[in-house]
C-alpha cells in the first residue's frame, strides 16, 4: 500500500479535536509560515472540501476535493480525485483523519494513500512526515485551547 501516516496522542478530548477541525481549520492546517483558508467544508459523503494555502512568497495552492466518509468524532476520509458533483480530477491522494477517544485524550492518526509510486515518493519528498507532524501538533494546541475554554 502506498501510504504515509502520522500518529499522535493528543492531550485533548475527541470533542475538542473534532471542533478544532470543523470550526478552526485555518488555525492549524499548514505549518508556518504558510497559512490556510477553508472555503468549503460540507462534511458528508460527496460534500465539497476546499482549502487554499498561501505561502510566504506569494504562493497560492488551492486544494479541492470531496469527502468520501464522515463519521462524527471518529473518522474523515477525503480525496482530490473528484471535485464537487463527482467531477473527475487529477488524483494525488486519498487522505484520512482518524480519532480514538482515550479518556481525556485522543489518539489521532492522519494519512494519505496514493495511486502511484511516483505520487507517494513526491509526497514523501515534499516533507509529509514533518509537515503532517507539525500540523498534528498545531491541531492539538487548538484543541487544547478549545477544551480549556469549555467551548
Sine and cosine of phi, psi and omega as CSV:
sin_phi,cos_phi,sin_psi,cos_psi,sin_omega,cos_omega
0.00,0.00,0.69,-0.72,-0.03,-1.00
-1.00,-0.02,0.95,0.32,-0.11,-0.99
-0.88,-0.48,0.61,-0.79,0.18,-0.98
-0.86,-0.51,0.64,-0.77,0.01,-1.00
-0.47,-0.88,0.34,-0.94,0.12,-0.99
-0.75,-0.66,0.49,-0.87,0.04,-1.00
-0.74,-0.67,0.50,-0.87,-0.02,-1.00
-0.35,-0.94,0.67,-0.74,0.16,-0.99
-1.00,-0.01,0.96,-0.29,-0.06,-1.00
-1.00,0.09,0.69,-0.72,-0.01,-1.00
-1.00,0.07,0.86,0.51,0.02,-1.00
-0.35,-0.94,0.54,-0.84,0.02,-1.00
-0.93,0.36,0.43,-0.91,-0.08,-1.00
-0.84,0.54,-0.56,0.83,0.01,-1.00
-0.89,0.47,-0.62,0.78,0.01,-1.00
-0.96,0.30,-0.59,0.80,0.05,-1.00
-0.90,0.44,-0.69,0.73,0.02,-1.00
-0.89,0.45,-0.72,0.70,0.00,-1.00
-0.90,0.45,-0.58,0.81,0.05,-1.00
-0.89,0.47,-0.58,0.82,0.06,-1.00
-0.95,0.32,-0.78,0.63,-0.15,-0.99
-0.96,0.29,-0.53,0.85,-0.12,-0.99
-0.89,-0.46,-0.17,0.99,-0.12,-0.99
-0.68,-0.73,0.41,0.91,-0.10,-1.00
-0.82,0.58,-0.63,0.77,-0.03,-1.00
-0.90,0.44,-0.31,0.95,-0.03,-1.00
-0.99,0.15,-0.29,0.96,-0.12,-0.99
-0.68,-0.73,-0.12,0.99,-0.20,-0.98
-0.92,0.40,-0.42,0.91,-0.03,-1.00
-0.81,-0.59,0.59,-0.81,0.16,-0.99
-0.94,0.33,0.67,-0.75,0.06,-1.00
-0.87,0.49,0.50,-0.87,0.19,0.98
-1.00,0.02,0.16,0.99,0.07,-1.00
-0.95,0.30,0.38,-0.92,0.11,-0.99
-0.68,-0.73,0.37,-0.93,-0.05,-1.00
-0.80,-0.60,0.56,-0.83,0.06,-1.00
-0.76,-0.65,0.96,-0.29,0.06,-1.00
-0.95,0.31,0.70,-0.72,0.02,-1.00
-0.89,-0.46,-0.27,0.96,0.06,-1.00
-0.45,-0.90,0.71,-0.70,0.04,-1.00
-0.52,-0.85,0.98,0.22,0.02,-1.00
-1.00,-0.06,1.00,0.08,-0.16,-0.99
-0.96,0.29,0.97,0.24,0.09,-1.00
-0.37,-0.93,0.42,-0.91,0.04,-1.00
-0.82,0.57,0.80,-0.60,-0.04,-1.00
1.00,0.02,-0.12,0.99,0.00,-1.00
-0.96,0.27,0.49,-0.87,-0.06,-1.00
-0.97,0.25,0.65,-0.76,0.12,-0.99
-0.82,-0.57,0.82,-0.58,0.02,-1.00
-0.56,-0.83,0.80,-0.60,0.03,-1.00
-0.67,-0.74,0.69,-0.72,0.10,-0.99
-0.93,-0.36,0.78,-0.62,0.04,-1.00
-0.97,-0.23,0.66,-0.75,-0.03,-1.00
-0.87,-0.50,0.78,-0.62,-0.02,-1.00
-1.00,-0.09,0.21,-0.98,-0.07,-1.00
-0.94,0.35,-0.30,0.95,-0.02,-1.00
-0.94,-0.34,0.46,0.89,0.03,-1.00
1.00,0.05,0.10,0.99,0.03,-1.00
-0.90,0.43,0.62,-0.79,0.07,-1.00
-0.76,-0.65,0.88,-0.48,-0.04,-1.00
-0.81,-0.59,1.00,-0.07,0.07,-1.00
-0.96,0.28,0.62,-0.78,0.10,-1.00
-0.84,-0.55,0.88,-0.48,-0.05,-1.00
-0.84,-0.54,0.66,-0.75,0.03,-1.00
-0.16,-0.99,-0.27,-0.96,0.03,-1.00
-0.72,-0.70,0.43,-0.90,0.14,-0.99
-0.99,0.13,0.69,-0.73,0.04,-1.00
-0.98,-0.19,-0.57,0.82,-0.01,-1.00
-0.53,-0.85,0.70,-0.71,0.08,-1.00
-0.68,-0.73,0.91,-0.41,0.09,-1.00
-0.89,-0.46,0.98,-0.21,-0.09,-1.00
-0.75,0.66,0.72,-0.70,0.02,-1.00
0.93,0.36,0.07,1.00,-0.06,-1.00
-0.75,-0.66,-0.68,0.74,-0.17,-0.99
-0.34,-0.94,0.64,-0.77,0.13,-0.99
-0.73,-0.68,0.80,-0.59,0.05,-1.00
-0.84,-0.55,0.73,-0.68,-0.06,-1.00
-0.60,-0.80,0.30,-0.95,0.04,-1.00
-0.52,-0.85,0.42,-0.91,0.13,-0.99
-0.98,-0.22,0.19,0.98,0.02,-1.00
-0.96,0.29,-0.27,0.96,0.03,-1.00
-0.67,-0.74,0.41,-0.91,0.21,-0.98
-0.93,-0.36,-0.03,-1.00,-0.05,-1.00
-0.78,0.62,0.58,-0.81,-0.02,-1.00
0.97,0.24,0.29,0.96,0.03,-1.00
0.88,0.48,0.58,0.82,0.08,-1.00
-0.98,0.19,0.83,-0.55,-0.01,-1.00
-0.88,0.48,0.61,-0.79,0.04,-1.00
-0.71,-0.70,0.19,-0.98,0.02,-1.00
-0.94,0.33,0.97,-0.23,-0.13,-0.99
-0.95,0.32,0.67,-0.75,0.13,-0.99
-0.91,-0.40,-0.69,0.72,-0.06,-1.00
-0.39,-0.92,0.26,-0.96,0.27,-0.96
-0.93,-0.38,0.83,-0.56,-0.03,-1.00
-0.94,-0.35,0.39,-0.92,0.04,-1.00
-0.49,-0.87,0.50,-0.87,0.15,-0.99
-0.79,-0.61,0.79,-0.61,0.02,-1.00
-0.84,-0.54,0.62,-0.78,-0.06,-1.00
-0.76,-0.64,0.78,-0.63,0.05,-1.00
-0.81,-0.59,0.92,-0.40,0.02,-1.00
-0.88,0.47,0.69,-0.72,0.09,-1.00
-0.69,-0.72,0.98,0.20,-0.08,-1.00
0.92,0.40,-0.82,-0.58,0.00,-1.00
-1.00,0.07,0.12,0.99,0.00,-1.00
-0.87,-0.49,0.15,-0.99,0.00,-1.00
-0.71,-0.70,0.81,-0.58,0.15,-0.99
-0.99,0.12,0.85,-0.52,-0.06,-1.00
-0.93,-0.38,0.66,-0.75,0.14,-0.99
-0.70,-0.71,0.83,-0.57,0.05,-1.00
-0.82,-0.58,0.59,-0.81,-0.03,-1.00
-0.30,-0.96,0.07,-1.00,0.00,-1.00
-0.66,-0.75,0.70,-0.71,0.10,-1.00
-0.92,-0.40,0.61,-0.79,-0.13,-0.99
-0.86,-0.51,0.47,-0.88,0.00,-1.00
-0.97,0.23,-0.50,0.87,-0.09,-1.00
-0.73,-0.68,0.38,-0.93,0.08,-1.00
-0.87,0.49,-0.59,0.80,-0.01,-1.00
-0.90,0.44,-0.70,0.71,0.01,-1.00
-0.91,0.41,-0.64,0.76,0.04,-1.00
-0.87,0.50,-0.76,0.65,-0.01,-1.00
-0.90,0.44,-0.63,0.78,0.03,-1.00
-0.89,0.46,-0.72,0.70,-0.02,-1.00
-0.90,0.43,-0.65,0.76,0.04,-1.00
-0.89,0.45,-0.70,0.72,0.01,-1.00
-0.92,0.39,-0.45,0.89,0.04,-1.00
-0.95,0.32,-0.15,0.99,0.02,-1.00
0.99,-0.11,0.58,0.81,-0.03,-1.00
-0.75,0.66,-0.82,0.57,-0.12,-0.99
-0.87,0.49,-0.74,0.67,0.01,-1.00
-0.91,0.41,-0.72,0.69,-0.05,-1.00
-0.91,0.42,-0.77,0.64,-0.01,-1.00
-0.94,0.35,-0.48,0.88,0.09,-1.00
-0.91,0.41,-0.69,0.72,0.04,-1.00
-0.90,0.44,-0.66,0.75,0.03,-1.00
-0.87,0.49,-0.68,0.73,0.03,-1.00
-0.89,0.46,-0.63,0.77,0.04,-1.00
-0.89,0.45,-0.70,0.71,0.02,-1.00
-0.91,0.40,-0.66,0.75,0.02,-1.00
-0.86,0.50,-0.71,0.70,0.03,-1.00
-0.87,0.50,-0.68,0.73,0.00,-1.00
-0.87,0.50,-0.67,0.74,0.03,-1.00
-0.91,0.40,-0.69,0.72,0.01,-1.00
-0.90,0.45,-0.63,0.78,0.04,-1.00
-0.89,0.45,-0.66,0.75,0.03,-1.00
-0.89,0.46,-0.69,0.73,0.02,-1.00
-0.88,0.47,-0.72,0.70,-0.01,-1.00
-0.89,0.46,-0.66,0.75,-0.01,-1.00
-0.91,0.41,-0.54,0.84,-0.01,-1.00
-0.98,0.18,-0.22,0.98,-0.03,-1.00
0.95,0.32,0.35,0.94,-0.04,-1.00
-1.00,0.05,0.00,0.00,0.00,0.00
